[in-house]
């Protein structure tokens, strides 16, 4: 299992706009809140995404980019992004390779992809891991608090 203090595994995925997102491109620039979620437009995932949306400026002010990852298609992500006016990128991990790279466990008897959030600092080090299927919006509050602590220690 990945742990706090580990180097975040690098990856490259396509965004909803067709651009390429590379984690390594963020190093030295900004922290990343990388959140894995089960499925576009489901109740818990919508609540989580909209909570990140509503507090997105706070994350930007703390020098962080929010990035959502699920195995849904780019087309599904585009609809989800447009419907809920999400200002951050969603990444299509169609084969689940990045989910496996980050060792995100399956949930509910292995039936659903898990919901896990990683806070990765500017150096690419994992500073926080939060794993909870049922407390979707807590991922947002927890990530913001970790970033505040990192910001105040610098």
C-alpha positions as CSV (number, residue, x, y, z in Angstrom):
1,X,0.0,0.0,0.0
2,X,1.1,3.5,-0.7
3,X,1.8,5.5,2.4
4,X,2.2,9.1,3.6
5,X,5.8,10.1,2.7
6,X,6.0,8.0,-0.4
7,X,6.8,9.5,-3.8
8,X,3.5,9.8,-5.7
9,X,3.6,7.5,-8.8
10,X,3.8,9.5,-12.0
11,X,1.2,9.0,-14.7
12,X,-0.2,10.5,-17.8
13,X,-4.0,10.6,-18.7
14,X,-6.2,12.6,-21.0
15,X,-8.5,15.3,-19.6
16,X,-12.1,16.2,-20.5
17,X,-10.7,18.8,-23.0
18,X,-8.5,16.2,-24.7
19,X,-5.3,17.6,-23.2
20,X,-2.7,15.4,-21.6
21,X,-2.2,15.6,-17.8
22,X,1.1,14.5,-16.4
23,X,1.6,14.5,-12.7
24,X,5.3,15.2,-13.1
25,X,4.5,18.5,-14.8
26,X,3.0,19.7,-11.5
27,X,6.2,19.1,-9.5
28,X,7.8,22.2,-8.3
29,X,4.8,24.2,-9.4
30,X,1.8,23.3,-7.2
31,X,0.4,20.7,-4.9
32,X,-2.2,18.2,-6.3
33,X,-5.3,16.9,-4.7
34,X,-5.8,13.7,-6.6
35,X,-9.2,12.1,-5.9
36,X,-10.4,8.8,-7.2
37,X,-14.1,8.3,-7.3
38,X,-16.4,5.5,-8.5
39,X,-18.6,6.9,-11.2
40,X,-19.8,10.1,-12.9
41,X,-23.2,11.5,-12.0
42,X,-24.0,9.2,-9.1
43,X,-25.2,10.8,-5.8
44,X,-22.0,10.5,-3.7
45,X,-19.7,11.3,-6.6
46,X,-21.8,14.3,-7.6
47,X,-21.8,15.6,-4.0
48,X,-18.0,15.2,-3.8
49,X,-17.3,16.9,-7.2
50,X,-19.7,19.8,-6.4
51,X,-18.0,20.2,-3.0
52,X,-14.6,20.4,-4.7
53,X,-16.2,22.9,-7.2
54,X,-17.6,25.1,-4.5
55,X,-14.3,25.3,-2.6
56,X,-12.1,25.2,-5.7
57,X,-10.9,28.8,-5.2
58,X,-9.7,27.9,-1.7
59,X,-7.6,25.1,-3.2
60,X,-6.2,27.5,-5.8
61,X,-5.4,30.0,-3.1
62,X,-3.5,27.3,-1.3
63,X,-1.4,26.6,-4.4
64,X,-3.1,23.3,-5.3
65,X,-4.8,21.8,-8.3
66,X,-7.7,19.4,-7.9
67,X,-7.8,16.5,-10.2
68,X,-10.6,13.8,-10.3
69,X,-10.0,10.3,-11.7
70,X,-12.5,7.6,-12.6
71,X,-12.7,4.8,-15.2
72,X,-15.5,6.7,-17.0
73,X,-14.9,7.7,-20.6
74,X,-13.8,11.2,-21.7
75,X,-17.3,11.7,-23.1
76,X,-18.9,10.9,-19.8
77,X,-16.5,13.2,-18.0
78,X,-17.3,16.0,-20.4
79,X,-21.1,15.7,-19.7
80,X,-20.5,15.5,-16.0
81,X,-18.1,18.5,-16.1
82,X,-20.6,20.6,-18.1
83,X,-23.7,19.6,-16.1
84,X,-22.1,20.6,-12.8
85,X,-19.7,23.3,-14.1
86,X,-16.6,21.7,-12.7
87,X,-13.6,24.0,-13.0
88,X,-11.0,21.3,-12.5
89,X,-9.9,18.4,-14.8
90,X,-11.4,15.0,-14.7
91,X,-9.2,12.2,-16.0
92,X,-10.3,9.1,-17.9
93,X,-8.6,6.0,-16.4
94,X,-10.5,3.6,-18.7
95,X,-8.4,0.5,-17.9
96,X,-7.9,1.4,-14.3
97,X,-4.1,1.5,-14.6
98,X,-3.7,4.6,-12.5
99,X,-6.1,3.3,-9.9
100,X,-4.0,0.2,-9.7
101,X,-0.8,2.3,-9.6
102,X,-2.2,4.2,-6.6
103,X,-3.4,0.9,-5.0
104,X,-6.9,2.3,-4.6
105,X,-9.0,-0.6,-3.2
106,X,-12.3,-1.7,-4.5
107,X,-15.3,-1.1,-2.2
108,X,-18.6,-2.7,-1.3
109,X,-17.5,-6.3,-1.5
110,X,-15.3,-5.5,-4.5
111,X,-18.2,-4.3,-6.6
112,X,-17.3,-0.6,-6.9
113,X,-14.1,1.3,-7.5
114,X,-13.1,2.9,-4.3
115,X,-13.1,6.6,-3.2
116,X,-9.7,7.7,-2.1
117,X,-8.1,11.2,-2.0
118,X,-4.3,11.8,-2.1
119,X,-2.8,15.2,-1.2
120,X,0.5,15.4,-3.0
121,X,2.9,18.3,-2.2
122,X,4.9,20.3,-4.7
123,X,7.8,17.8,-4.5
124,X,5.6,14.9,-5.4
125,X,5.4,13.4,-1.9
126,X,2.1,12.0,-0.6
127,X,1.2,14.1,2.4
128,X,-2.2,12.6,3.1
129,X,-4.5,9.7,2.1
130,X,-8.2,9.6,2.9
131,X,-10.3,6.5,2.1
132,X,-14.0,6.6,2.6
133,X,-16.9,5.6,0.4
134,X,-19.6,7.0,2.6
135,X,-18.1,10.3,3.6
136,X,-17.7,11.8,0.1
137,X,-17.6,15.5,1.0
138,X,-15.3,14.9,3.9
139,X,-12.6,14.2,1.3
140,X,-12.8,17.9,0.4
141,X,-12.6,19.2,4.0
142,X,-9.8,16.9,4.9
143,X,-7.7,17.8,1.8
144,X,-8.2,21.5,2.4
145,X,-7.1,21.2,6.0
146,X,-3.9,19.3,5.1
147,X,-3.1,22.0,2.5
148,X,-3.6,24.7,5.0
149,X,-1.2,23.0,7.4
150,X,1.4,22.6,4.6
151,X,1.0,26.2,3.6
152,X,1.4,27.5,7.2
153,X,4.6,25.4,7.6
154,X,6.3,27.0,4.6
